[in-house]
Amino acid sequence: MTEFSERKTPKPAAAAGCPFGHSQPLTHEARDVASLPAVTRGEDGTYHVHRFAAVREVLKHDDVKQAGFMSEFASGNGPSLTNLPVLFAEGDHHHDMRRQTARYFTPASVAGYQPMIAELADRLVARLVRDGEANLDDLSLVLAVEVAAQVVGLTSSFVPGLEKRIMSFVDSGLDSQPGAAQRMGRGRQSLMQGHLAAFFLLDVKPAIAVRRRKRRDDLISHLLDHNYSDVEIVTECLTYATAGMVTTREFISAAAWQLLLHPELRADYVHGTEKERHAILHEILRLEPVVRTLYRRAAEDLTLDGQTVPAGSVMALHITDANADPEVVGSPANALCPMRPLPRGVQAPVLAFGDGHHRCPGAFLAIRESDAFLRRLLIWNDLEIVTPPTVGSNDTVKGYELRDFKVRLGQARGGSANA
């Protein structure tokens, strides 16, 4: 395991200074959010929410429900589920589930995962050192999947390839926009069912069997203790897989891209204290939120920025816009400025992890595992970009995806880089 020494560095300049060349977002086009209205209504009846205050109000409101990502399928039109996945559940059941599973994501629990994360990060960096070059998005996928698999309990697969089976579902073309699932053709539905069956038979079912014999300290054991059926467990596992594994993979690539492009930022990150490193990662995540759009449905009539949103209406919450609202984050809102001053009650990533009762439970874990890997990676001074990533979008998570991000170590090192 690589050892690092901590040194105290000056606090990075606040937003007025922006010491890193006013670096812009890499995964999307920056917008002047100050010129956008808080709420607009689309031709299809969807209410689009752009400004921070309105987005956070919706996320915290008691009279809204999850929408999109097949929530309608899970809550009414799909298989009979006594226990809805935590992503879709509301009310007392959701609050109870969050309280019961919060222990898997506390700082103390994450500290327990730290040796495993460190060993895995060292192994992935060693692979890069051995080969000389690699696709960073492939390395980040292995890291994100293996860490989340430990927390969930997906550690007893019949055959290797869990990450490929997860991605086959995410890449199947599912559109998480409300109502999109009903527009899928039979061919795509059959393909998705095949991917889900493979995930269940090869990964989830053997994990259940092992934990029926002996419980472990993971999510699947917890679900068995609460009499979840096999269908409910595979649905919950898929929720955590897409919400945790996929998003962390993309963020690691986005953060590495920003850090490799800006040497001063990279130096501050590599040599900073943990607090300073996390501040840099949080600011990158604010600027590059992996999930760009969240959907909610109004359960009752709502008044939002003076507009009435009728009960049953779908609201598209534009996280990228809300995170760059100058009324909250200051100016320049689209620049990368760690330690920028924020109003009391607003966290550094702003709304990149959501807010309210459905806020991402694995936020702390995601930052810790990203930090463990990136610091080990970026401490190699001769690490350089061979091919910048291709920026695409994924309709399942409503966010960006970065592919073919090739990096290498200097030509004096490694074998295959010179082959």
BELZICOR-V605844 format. One record per residue. N is the residue number from 1. RES is the residue in three letters. PSI is psi in degrees with one decimal (none if undefined). BURIAL is b if it has 24 or more other ideal C-beta (glycine too) atoms within 12 Angstrom, else e. Layout:
{{N | RES | PSI | BURIAL} {N | RES | PSI | BURIAL}}
This chain:
{{1 | MET | 133.8 | e} {2 | THR | 135.5 | e} {3 | GLU | 141.7 | e} {4 | PHE | 142.8 | e} {5 | SER | 140.8 | e} {6 | GLU | 139.7 | e} {7 | ARG | 143.9 | e} {8 | LYS | 122.6 | e} {9 | THR | 156.1 | e} {10 | PRO | 147.3 | e} {11 | LYS | 128.1 | e} {12 | PRO | 152.4 | b} {13 | ALA | 150.6 | e} {14 | ALA | -175.3 | e} {15 | ALA | -33.3 | b} {16 | ALA | -28.2 | e} {17 | GLY | -40.2 | e} {18 | CYS | 74.4 | b} {19 | PRO | -6.7 | b} {20 | PHE | 47.4 | b} {21 | GLY | 23.7 | e} {22 | HIS | 42.4 | e} {23 | SER | 135.1 | b} {24 | GLN | 166.5 | b} {25 | PRO | 146.2 | b} {26 | LEU | -22.2 | b} {27 | THR | -3.8 | b} {28 | HIS | 165.1 | b} {29 | GLU | 128.5 | e} {30 | ALA | 140.8 | e} {31 | ARG | 151.8 | e} {32 | ASP | 90.9 | e} {33 | VAL | -27.0 | b} {34 | ALA | -24.7 | e} {35 | SER | -4.3 | e} {36 | LEU | 141.9 | b} {37 | PRO | 159.6 | e} {38 | ALA | -39.9 | b} {39 | VAL | 134.0 | b} {40 | THR | 155.4 | e} {41 | ARG | 124.1 | e} {42 | GLY | 168.3 | e} {43 | GLU | -26.4 | e} {44 | ASP | 3.5 | e} {45 | GLY | -3.9 | e} {46 | THR | 136.0 | b} {47 | TYR | 121.5 | b} {48 | HIS | 124.0 | b} {49 | VAL | 122.2 | b} {50 | HIS | -32.2 | b} {51 | ARG | 150.8 | b} {52 | PHE | -51.4 | b} {53 | ALA | -42.9 | b} {54 | ALA | -39.6 | b} {55 | VAL | -46.7 | b} {56 | ARG | -35.1 | b} {57 | GLU | -42.9 | b} {58 | VAL | -45.2 | b} {59 | LEU | -31.1 | b} {60 | LYS | -8.2 | e} {61 | HIS | 139.9 | b} {62 | ASP | -19.6 | e} {63 | ASP | 34.0 | b} {64 | VAL | 154.5 | b} {65 | LYS | 159.1 | b} {66 | GLN | 144.3 | b} {67 | ALA | 155.2 | b} {68 | GLY | -178.2 | b} {69 | PHE | 43.2 | b} {70 | MET | 26.4 | b} {71 | SER | -35.4 | b} {72 | GLU | -38.6 | b} {73 | PHE | -44.1 | b} {74 | ALA | -32.3 | b} {75 | SER | -5.0 | b} {76 | GLY | -38.7 | e} {77 | ASN | -4.5 | e} {78 | GLY | -156.7 | e} {79 | PRO | 152.7 | e} {80 | SER | 119.2 | e} {81 | LEU | 118.0 | b} {82 | THR | -38.6 | e} {83 | ASN | 107.1 | b} {84 | LEU | 149.1 | b} {85 | PRO | 150.3 | b} {86 | VAL | -29.3 | b} {87 | LEU | -31.8 | b} {88 | PHE | -18.8 | b} {89 | ALA | 152.9 | b} {90 | GLU | 170.7 | b} {91 | GLY | -148.7 | e} {92 | ASP | -39.2 | e} {93 | HIS | -43.3 | e} {94 | HIS | -45.6 | b} {95 | HIS | -40.7 | e} {96 | ASP | -43.1 | e} {97 | MET | -42.7 | b} {98 | ARG | -40.7 | b} {99 | ARG | -41.6 | e} {100 | GLN | -32.9 | e} {101 | THR | -4.3 | b} {102 | ALA | -27.8 | b} {103 | ARG | -21.2 | e} {104 | TYR | -10.8 | b} {105 | PHE | 8.8 | b} {106 | THR | 159.3 | e} {107 | PRO | -36.2 | e} {108 | ALA | -42.6 | e} {109 | SER | -41.9 | b} {110 | VAL | -36.9 | b} {111 | ALA | -33.6 | e} {112 | GLY | -29.9 | e} {113 | TYR | -14.1 | b} {114 | GLN | -42.8 | b} {115 | PRO | -40.4 | e} {116 | MET | -42.6 | b} {117 | ILE | -42.4 | b} {118 | ALA | -43.3 | b} {119 | GLU | -41.8 | e} {120 | LEU | -44.1 | b} {121 | ALA | -42.3 | b} {122 | ASP | -39.8 | b} {123 | ARG | -39.9 | e} {124 | LEU | -40.4 | b} {125 | VAL | -37.5 | b} {126 | ALA | -35.7 | e} {127 | ARG | -41.5 | b} {128 | LEU | -42.5 | b} {129 | VAL | -41.2 | b} {130 | ARG | -45.7 | e} {131 | ASP | -20.5 | b} {132 | GLY | -34.0 | b} {133 | GLU | 161.5 | b} {134 | ALA | 161.3 | b} {135 | ASN | 117.7 | b} {136 | LEU | -33.4 | b} {137 | ASP | -27.2 | b} {138 | ASP | -42.5 | b} {139 | LEU | -42.6 | b} {140 | SER | -31.0 | b} {141 | LEU | -46.3 | b} {142 | VAL | -45.1 | b} {143 | LEU | -52.0 | b} {144 | ALA | -40.9 | b} {145 | VAL | -44.8 | b} {146 | GLU | -36.5 | b} {147 | VAL | -49.3 | b} {148 | ALA | -34.8 | b} {149 | ALA | -36.4 | b} {150 | GLN | -42.0 | b} {151 | VAL | -43.1 | b} {152 | VAL | -37.9 | b} {153 | GLY | 15.8 | b} {154 | LEU | 65.3 | b} {155 | THR | 15.7 | b} {156 | SER | 32.1 | b} {157 | SER | 146.2 | b} {158 | PHE | -38.9 | e} {159 | VAL | 155.7 | e} {160 | PRO | 168.4 | e} {161 | GLY | 20.2 | e} {162 | LEU | -43.6 | b} {163 | GLU | -35.9 | b} {164 | LYS | -37.2 | e} {165 | ARG | -36.3 | b} {166 | ILE | -48.4 | b} {167 | MET | -27.9 | b} {168 | SER | -33.1 | b} {169 | PHE | -44.7 | b} {170 | VAL | -34.7 | b} {171 | ASP | 9.7 | b} {172 | SER | -5.6 | b} {173 | GLY | 8.2 | e} {174 | LEU | 126.9 | b} {175 | ASP | 121.3 | b} {176 | SER | -0.7 | b} {177 | GLN | 138.9 | b} {178 | PRO | 131.7 | b} {179 | GLY | -13.8 | e} {180 | ALA | -34.2 | b} {181 | ALA | -33.5 | b} {182 | GLN | -16.3 | e} {183 | ARG | 1.1 | e} {184 | MET | 140.8 | e} {185 | GLY | 167.9 | e} {186 | ARG | -35.4 | e} {187 | GLY | -44.9 | e} {188 | ARG | -37.4 | e} {189 | GLN | -41.4 | e} {190 | SER | -39.9 | e} {191 | LEU | -44.9 | e} {192 | MET | -40.9 | b} {193 | GLN | -35.9 | e} {194 | GLY | -43.5 | e} {195 | HIS | -41.1 | b} {196 | LEU | -39.3 | b} {197 | ALA | -41.6 | e} {198 | ALA | -42.6 | b} {199 | PHE | -42.2 | b} {200 | PHE | -49.6 | b} {201 | LEU | -36.3 | e} {202 | LEU | -24.6 | b} {203 | ASP | -51.4 | b} {204 | VAL | -47.6 | b} {205 | LYS | -46.7 | b} {206 | PRO | -32.3 | b} {207 | ALA | -40.5 | b} {208 | ILE | -44.9 | b} {209 | ALA | -44.1 | e} {210 | VAL | -40.2 | e} {211 | ARG | -17.9 | b} {212 | ARG | -33.7 | e} {213 | ARG | -39.6 | e} {214 | LYS | 120.9 | e} {215 | ARG | 151.5 | e} {216 | ARG | 174.9 | b} {217 | ASP | 73.8 | e} {218 | ASP | 174.4 | b} {219 | LEU | -42.8 | b} {220 | ILE | -40.9 | b} {221 | SER | -41.2 | b} {222 | HIS | -43.0 | b} {223 | LEU | -38.1 | b} {224 | LEU | -38.9 | b} {225 | ASP | -25.4 | e} {226 | HIS | 22.6 | e} {227 | ASN | 35.5 | e} {228 | TYR | 141.8 | b} {229 | SER | 168.5 | e} {230 | ASP | -40.1 | b} {231 | VAL | -42.1 | b} {232 | GLU | -36.4 | b} {233 | ILE | -44.3 | b} {234 | VAL | -34.4 | b} {235 | THR | -42.4 | b} {236 | GLU | -41.5 | b} {237 | CYS | -40.6 | b} {238 | LEU | -36.5 | b} {239 | THR | -49.1 | b} {240 | TYR | -34.5 | b} {241 | ALA | -49.5 | b} {242 | THR | -38.0 | b} {243 | ALA | -29.8 | b} {244 | GLY | -53.9 | b} {245 | MET | -49.4 | b} {246 | VAL | -44.1 | b} {247 | THR | -39.3 | b} {248 | THR | -38.8 | b} {249 | ARG | -49.2 | b} {250 | GLU | -38.8 | b} {251 | PHE | -41.3 | b} {252 | ILE | -43.1 | b} {253 | SER | -42.7 | b} {254 | ALA | -42.0 | b} {255 | ALA | -43.7 | b} {256 | ALA | -38.4 | b} {257 | TRP | -48.9 | b} {258 | GLN | -43.6 | b} {259 | LEU | -37.0 | b} {260 | LEU | -27.3 | b} {261 | LEU | -17.9 | b} {262 | HIS | 93.4 | b} {263 | PRO | -38.8 | e} {264 | GLU | -40.9 | b} {265 | LEU | -42.2 | b} {266 | ARG | -42.9 | b} {267 | ALA | -44.3 | e} {268 | ASP | -37.0 | b} {269 | TYR | -52.1 | b} {270 | VAL | -37.5 | b} {271 | HIS | 2.7 | b} {272 | GLY | 165.9 | b} {273 | THR | 168.5 | e} {274 | GLU | -41.9 | b} {275 | LYS | -43.2 | e} {276 | GLU | -38.2 | b} {277 | ARG | -44.2 | b} {278 | HIS | -34.9 | b} {279 | ALA | -39.3 | b} {280 | ILE | -44.5 | b} {281 | LEU | -40.4 | b} {282 | HIS | -39.3 | b} {283 | GLU | -37.2 | b} {284 | ILE | -41.5 | b} {285 | LEU | -37.5 | b} {286 | ARG | -43.2 | b} {287 | LEU | -31.8 | b} {288 | GLU | 59.4 | b} {289 | PRO | 129.3 | b} {290 | VAL | -46.4 | b} {291 | VAL | 112.8 | b} {292 | ARG | -29.3 | b} {293 | THR | 130.1 | b} {294 | LEU | 151.1 | b} {295 | TYR | 139.0 | b} {296 | ARG | 154.4 | b} {297 | ARG | 132.1 | b} {298 | ALA | 123.0 | b} {299 | ALA | -27.4 | e} {300 | GLU | 167.7 | e} {301 | ASP | 134.5 | e} {302 | LEU | 149.2 | b} {303 | THR | 117.0 | e} {304 | LEU | 113.1 | b} {305 | ASP | 41.9 | b} {306 | GLY | -7.5 | e} {307 | GLN | 144.5 | e} {308 | THR | 122.9 | e} {309 | VAL | 108.3 | b} {310 | PRO | 152.1 | e} {311 | ALA | 139.1 | e} {312 | GLY | -12.2 | e} {313 | SER | 146.9 | b} {314 | VAL | 136.7 | b} {315 | MET | 127.5 | b} {316 | ALA | 116.6 | b} {317 | LEU | 113.8 | b} {318 | HIS | 96.3 | b} {319 | ILE | -38.6 | b} {320 | THR | -41.8 | b} {321 | ASP | -48.2 | b} {322 | ALA | -35.7 | b} {323 | ASN | -14.4 | b} {324 | ALA | 25.3 | b} {325 | ASP | 112.9 | b} {326 | PRO | -21.0 | b} {327 | GLU | -19.1 | b} {328 | VAL | -46.4 | b} {329 | VAL | -4.2 | b} {330 | GLY | -167.6 | b} {331 | SER | 139.9 | e} {332 | PRO | 125.9 | b} {333 | ALA | -27.5 | b} {334 | ASN | 12.4 | b} {335 | ALA | 157.3 | b} {336 | LEU | 103.5 | b} {337 | CYS | 88.5 | b} {338 | PRO | 150.0 | b} {339 | MET | 21.1 | b} {340 | ARG | 142.0 | b} {341 | PRO | 135.4 | e} {342 | LEU | 154.1 | b} {343 | PRO | 154.8 | e} {344 | ARG | 134.3 | e} {345 | GLY | -6.0 | e} {346 | VAL | 120.8 | b} {347 | GLN | 162.4 | b} {348 | ALA | -39.7 | b} {349 | PRO | -0.1 | b} {350 | VAL | -108.3 | b} {351 | LEU | 18.9 | b} {352 | ALA | -26.5 | b} {353 | PHE | 12.3 | b} {354 | GLY | -162.7 | b} {355 | ASP | 171.7 | b} {356 | GLY | -161.0 | b} {357 | HIS | -13.8 | b} {358 | HIS | 15.7 | b} {359 | ARG | 144.1 | b} {360 | CYS | 120.7 | b} {361 | PRO | -21.1 | b} {362 | GLY | 22.6 | b} {363 | ALA | -47.1 | b} {364 | PHE | -41.9 | b} {365 | LEU | -42.0 | b} {366 | ALA | -42.9 | b} {367 | ILE | -40.7 | b} {368 | ARG | -43.8 | b} {369 | GLU | -35.1 | b} {370 | SER | -44.3 | b} {371 | ASP | -43.6 | b} {372 | ALA | -42.4 | b} {373 | PHE | -47.6 | b} {374 | LEU | -37.6 | b} {375 | ARG | -39.3 | b} {376 | ARG | -33.7 | b} {377 | LEU | -48.1 | b} {378 | LEU | -8.5 | b} {379 | ILE | -16.0 | b} {380 | TRP | 107.6 | b} {381 | ASN | -26.8 | e} {382 | ASP | 11.1 | e} {383 | LEU | 133.0 | b} {384 | GLU | 160.2 | b} {385 | ILE | 127.4 | b} {386 | VAL | -50.9 | e} {387 | THR | 119.2 | e} {388 | PRO | 154.0 | b} {389 | PRO | 151.1 | b} {390 | THR | 127.8 | e} {391 | VAL | 119.3 | b} {392 | GLY | -172.9 | e} {393 | SER | 153.4 | b} {394 | ASN | 118.0 | b} {395 | ASP | -18.3 | b} {396 | THR | -47.6 | b} {397 | VAL | -2.9 | b} {398 | LYS | 49.4 | b} {399 | GLY | -172.0 | b} {400 | TYR | 161.3 | b} {401 | GLU | 138.8 | b} {402 | LEU | 122.3 | b} {403 | ARG | 155.4 | b} {404 | ASP | 42.2 | e} {405 | PHE | 90.9 | b} {406 | LYS | 130.2 | b} {407 | VAL | 160.8 | b} {408 | ARG | 160.3 | b} {409 | LEU | 161.3 | b} {410 | GLY | 156.4 | e} {411 | GLN | -16.5 | e} {412 | ALA | -1.7 | e} {413 | ARG | 152.2 | e} {414 | GLY | 162.1 | b} {415 | GLY | -56.6 | e} {416 | SER | -19.8 | e} {417 | ALA | -24.8 | b} {418 | ASN | 0.1 | e} {419 | ALA | none | e}}
